[in-house]
């Protein structure tokens, strides 16, 4: 498997009573397929996996596979504090016919690089599936570094990394020293830089509600290799990326879905919805983004 294109970490819609809304979830997945994204991630933080029981997580993964079938690659997140739990999510992903795993560092434990690598390799042995690493120290407490990459790189299954440190030096390190681990953008406002350094995929939560605009940036930079056009699209997208970093990330993604006609439902505690002013601002940002990118891709604003 090669990670190429836009991979959407899908939201999880909930009923007012807090239960998972399977019908709305299927509609989210169908909307992504119709919009032309290249893969779907289930069990990511955008999907609120941390607020779900183990049974809910495996049921949701199996249901996603039923809905998607073979139309798009399905990547299952294995994030958990206990290695044993991550192993079980990986085994279940294998059982349902998932295409790949998303493997992060275990949060709170603060493992050394060697310990963290053993964690990842244990998950790898349990499922023997292609793996995209997820390097997000702001959430997990530890970063994947050179020793980690050297150790996990001994397995052929570690084929990509969602790099989310926000540190450009880490992007350079991966591109230069570990080219066999394909780069995937995990820091949205650096997407243009990732593509310039050879990344061919982008795992982006905003593609839940503006998927075509994210696909447009990928196509401009990776397929067309037209970075003038890419810069124009990126410029149009930056206000959205800035808004998403306001401290209410999942809340913003879910409301963005509501604005495009999808049922996202409530959030599970401790998260709370956006306030009225935040909702109004996000709507303006999305409207302007869609209009501007449509002009760029039609050639109206680009020679």
C-alpha positions as CSV (number, residue, x, y, z in Angstrom):
1,X,0.0,0.0,0.0
2,X,1.1,3.6,-0.7
3,X,-0.3,6.6,1.1
4,X,-1.1,9.1,-1.6
5,X,-3.8,11.8,-1.4
6,X,-6.1,13.1,1.2
7,X,-6.9,10.9,4.2
8,X,-9.8,12.0,6.3
9,X,-10.0,11.1,10.1
10,X,-13.8,10.8,10.1
11,X,-15.9,12.4,12.8
12,X,-18.2,10.2,14.9
13,X,-21.8,11.6,15.0
14,X,-23.8,11.1,18.2
15,X,-27.5,11.1,19.0
16,X,-28.7,13.7,21.6
17,X,-28.5,10.9,24.3
18,X,-24.8,10.5,23.5
19,X,-25.1,7.2,21.6
20,X,-23.3,6.7,18.2
21,X,-25.6,7.7,15.3
22,X,-24.8,4.9,12.8
23,X,-27.0,6.3,10.1
24,X,-25.4,9.7,10.3
25,X,-21.9,8.0,10.4
26,X,-22.7,6.2,7.2
27,X,-23.7,9.5,5.6
28,X,-20.4,11.1,6.6
29,X,-18.4,8.2,5.1
30,X,-20.5,8.3,1.9
31,X,-20.0,12.1,1.6
32,X,-16.2,11.6,1.8
33,X,-16.2,8.9,-0.9
34,X,-18.3,11.1,-3.2
35,X,-16.1,14.0,-2.7
36,X,-13.0,12.1,-3.9
37,X,-10.8,11.7,-0.8
38,X,-8.3,8.9,-1.0
39,X,-8.7,7.1,2.3
40,X,-10.6,7.2,5.6
41,X,-9.2,7.0,9.1
42,X,-11.4,5.5,11.9
43,X,-10.3,5.7,15.6
44,X,-8.5,9.0,15.4
45,X,-8.8,11.9,17.8
46,X,-11.1,13.8,15.4
47,X,-13.4,10.8,15.8
48,X,-13.3,11.2,19.6
49,X,-11.9,7.7,20.1
50,X,-10.6,8.7,23.6
51,X,-14.3,9.2,24.7
52,X,-15.4,5.8,23.4
53,X,-15.4,2.4,25.0
54,X,-13.3,-0.4,23.6
55,X,-16.5,-2.1,22.3
56,X,-17.7,1.0,20.6
57,X,-14.4,1.4,18.9
58,X,-14.3,-2.1,17.4
59,X,-18.0,-1.9,16.5
60,X,-17.5,1.4,14.7
61,X,-14.4,0.1,12.8
62,X,-16.4,-2.9,11.6
63,X,-19.3,-0.8,10.6
64,X,-17.1,1.6,8.7
65,X,-15.6,-1.4,6.8
66,X,-19.1,-2.6,6.0
67,X,-20.1,0.9,4.6
68,X,-16.8,1.5,2.7
69,X,-16.2,-2.0,1.4
70,X,-13.3,-1.8,-1.0
71,X,-14.1,1.6,-2.4
72,X,-11.4,3.4,-0.3
73,X,-8.6,2.3,1.9
74,X,-9.6,2.1,5.6
75,X,-7.0,2.9,8.3
76,X,-7.7,2.0,11.9
77,X,-6.3,4.0,14.8
78,X,-4.8,1.9,17.6
79,X,-4.2,4.7,20.1
80,X,-4.4,3.6,23.8
81,X,-2.4,4.0,27.0
82,X,-1.9,0.2,27.3
83,X,0.1,-1.7,24.7
84,X,-2.2,-4.6,25.2
85,X,-5.2,-2.5,24.2
86,X,-3.5,-1.2,21.1
87,X,-2.6,-4.8,20.1
88,X,-6.3,-5.8,20.4
89,X,-7.4,-2.9,18.2
90,X,-4.8,-3.9,15.6
91,X,-5.9,-7.5,15.7
92,X,-9.5,-6.5,15.2
93,X,-8.5,-4.3,12.3
94,X,-6.8,-7.3,10.6
95,X,-9.9,-9.4,11.2
96,X,-12.3,-6.9,9.5
97,X,-10.0,-6.4,6.5
98,X,-8.7,-3.0,7.2
99,X,-6.0,-1.8,4.9
100,X,-3.6,-0.2,7.4
101,X,-3.1,1.0,11.0
102,X,-2.4,4.4,12.5
103,X,0.1,3.9,15.4
104,X,0.8,6.7,17.9
105,X,2.8,6.8,21.1
106,X,0.9,5.8,24.2
107,X,-0.2,8.9,26.0
108,X,0.8,9.8,29.6
109,X,3.2,6.9,30.1
110,X,6.2,9.0,28.7
111,X,8.2,6.0,27.3
112,X,11.8,6.3,26.2
113,X,12.4,6.1,22.5
114,X,13.4,2.4,22.8
115,X,10.3,1.6,24.9
116,X,8.1,3.5,22.5
117,X,9.6,1.6,19.5
118,X,9.0,-1.7,21.3
119,X,5.3,-0.6,21.7
120,X,5.0,0.0,18.0
121,X,6.8,-3.2,17.0
122,X,4.5,-5.2,19.3
123,X,1.5,-3.8,17.5
124,X,3.1,-4.5,14.2
125,X,3.7,-8.2,15.1
126,X,0.1,-8.6,16.2
127,X,-1.4,-7.6,12.8
128,X,1.2,-7.5,10.1
129,X,-0.5,-4.6,8.3
130,X,1.0,-1.5,6.7
131,X,1.4,1.2,9.3
132,X,1.3,4.9,9.3
133,X,3.0,6.3,12.4
134,X,1.5,9.3,14.1
135,X,4.0,11.6,15.7
136,X,2.1,14.1,17.9
137,X,4.1,15.0,21.0
138,X,1.7,17.8,22.0
139,X,-1.0,15.2,22.7
140,X,1.2,12.1,23.6
141,X,3.9,13.7,25.7
142,X,6.8,12.2,23.8
143,X,8.2,12.6,20.4
144,X,9.4,10.0,18.0
145,X,13.1,10.6,17.3
146,X,16.1,9.2,15.5
147,X,16.5,6.1,17.7
148,X,12.8,5.4,17.4
149,X,12.8,5.6,13.6
150,X,15.9,3.5,13.4
151,X,14.4,0.7,15.4
152,X,10.9,0.6,13.8
153,X,12.5,1.0,10.4
154,X,13.7,-2.5,10.6
155,X,10.1,-3.7,9.9
156,X,8.9,-3.3,6.3
157,X,5.4,-2.4,7.6
158,X,6.3,1.0,8.8
159,X,5.7,2.8,5.5
160,X,4.5,6.3,6.4
161,X,4.4,8.9,9.1
162,X,1.8,11.5,10.0
163,X,4.3,14.1,11.2
164,X,2.6,16.5,13.7
165,X,5.3,18.1,15.7
166,X,5.0,21.4,13.9
167,X,8.8,21.4,13.9
168,X,10.2,22.0,10.4
169,X,13.5,20.5,11.5
170,X,11.8,17.2,12.1
171,X,10.3,17.3,8.6
172,X,13.9,17.8,7.3
173,X,15.2,15.0,9.4
174,X,12.7,12.5,8.1
175,X,13.1,13.6,4.5
176,X,16.9,13.3,4.6
177,X,17.6,10.3,7.0
178,X,14.5,8.1,6.7
179,X,13.2,8.4,3.1
180,X,11.8,4.9,3.3
181,X,9.1,6.2,5.7
182,X,6.9,8.3,3.5
183,X,6.0,11.7,4.8
184,X,2.3,12.6,5.4
185,X,1.4,16.1,6.4
186,X,0.0,16.2,10.0
187,X,0.4,19.9,10.6
188,X,-2.1,21.6,8.4
189,X,-0.6,25.1,7.9
190,X,2.6,23.4,6.8
191,X,1.0,21.4,4.0
192,X,2.7,23.3,1.2
193,X,6.1,22.7,2.8
194,X,5.4,19.0,3.3
195,X,4.5,18.7,-0.4
196,X,7.7,20.6,-1.4
197,X,9.7,18.1,0.7
198,X,8.1,15.1,-1.1
199,X,5.1,14.2,1.0
200,X,2.4,12.7,-1.1
201,X,-0.4,12.5,1.5
202,X,-2.2,14.7,4.0
203,X,-4.2,13.5,7.0
204,X,-6.5,16.4,7.5
205,X,-9.6,16.7,9.8
206,X,-10.9,19.7,7.9
207,X,-11.5,17.5,4.9
208,X,-14.6,16.2,6.8
209,X,-16.4,19.3,5.6
210,X,-14.3,20.9,2.9
211,X,-12.9,17.8,1.2
212,X,-12.7,19.1,-2.3
213,X,-10.6,22.1,-1.3
214,X,-8.1,19.8,0.4
215,X,-8.0,17.5,-2.6
216,X,-7.4,20.6,-4.8
217,X,-4.3,21.6,-2.8
218,X,-3.0,18.0,-3.0
219,X,-3.6,17.8,-6.8
220,X,-2.0,21.2,-7.4
221,X,1.2,20.4,-5.5
222,X,1.6,16.6,-6.0
223,X,-0.1,15.8,-9.2
224,X,0.2,19.0,-11.2
225,X,3.4,20.1,-9.4
226,X,2.1,23.7,-9.8
227,X,3.3,25.3,-6.6
228,X,2.1,28.8,-7.7
229,X,-1.4,27.4,-7.8
230,X,-0.7,25.5,-4.6
231,X,0.3,28.7,-2.8
232,X,-2.9,30.5,-3.9
233,X,-5.0,27.6,-2.6
234,X,-3.0,27.5,0.6
235,X,-3.4,31.2,1.1
236,X,-7.2,30.8,0.9
237,X,-7.1,27.9,3.4
238,X,-5.0,29.5,6.1
239,X,-7.9,31.4,7.8
240,X,-9.6,28.1,8.3
241,X,-6.5,26.5,9.7
242,X,-6.0,29.4,12.1
243,X,-9.6,29.1,13.3
244,X,-9.2,25.3,13.9
245,X,-6.3,26.1,16.2
246,X,-8.4,28.3,18.5
247,X,-8.5,25.6,21.1
248,X,-11.8,24.0,20.0
249,X,-10.6,21.7,17.3
250,X,-13.1,18.8,17.3
251,X,-15.9,21.2,18.1
252,X,-15.0,23.2,15.0
253,X,-14.8,20.2,12.7
254,X,-18.2,18.9,13.8
255,X,-19.8,22.3,13.4
256,X,-18.2,22.6,9.9
257,X,-19.9,19.3,9.0
258,X,-23.2,20.6,10.2
259,X,-22.8,23.7,8.0
260,X,-22.4,21.5,5.0
261,X,-25.6,19.5,5.7
262,X,-24.1,16.5,7.6
263,X,-25.5,15.4,11.0
264,X,-22.6,15.6,13.4
265,X,-24.6,15.6,16.6
266,X,-23.2,16.5,20.0
267,X,-19.7,16.0,21.5
268,X,-18.9,13.7,24.3
269,X,-17.8,15.3,27.6
270,X,-15.7,17.0,28.5
271,X,-16.0,18.9,25.2
272,X,-18.7,21.4,24.6
273,X,-20.0,23.0,21.4
274,X,-18.9,26.3,19.8
275,X,-20.7,29.4,21.0
276,X,-22.9,31.5,18.7
277,X,-20.1,33.9,17.7
278,X,-17.7,31.1,17.0
279,X,-20.2,29.4,14.8
280,X,-20.9,32.6,12.9
281,X,-17.2,33.2,12.3
282,X,-16.6,29.6,11.1
283,X,-19.4,29.9,8.6
284,X,-17.9,33.1,7.2
285,X,-14.5,31.5,7.0
286,X,-15.8,28.4,5.2
287,X,-17.9,30.4,2.7
288,X,-15.0,32.6,1.7
289,X,-12.7,29.6,1.4
290,X,-15.0,27.7,-0.9
291,X,-15.6,30.7,-3.1
292,X,-11.9,31.5,-3.4
293,X,-10.7,28.0,-4.1
294,X,-13.5,27.6,-6.7
295,X,-12.2,30.7,-8.5
296,X,-8.6,29.4,-8.3
297,X,-9.4,25.9,-9.6
298,X,-11.5,27.3,-12.4
299,X,-8.7,29.5,-13.5
300,X,-10.4,32.8,-12.6
301,X,-7.7,33.8,-10.2
302,X,-4.8,31.9,-11.6
303,X,-2.9,32.3,-14.9
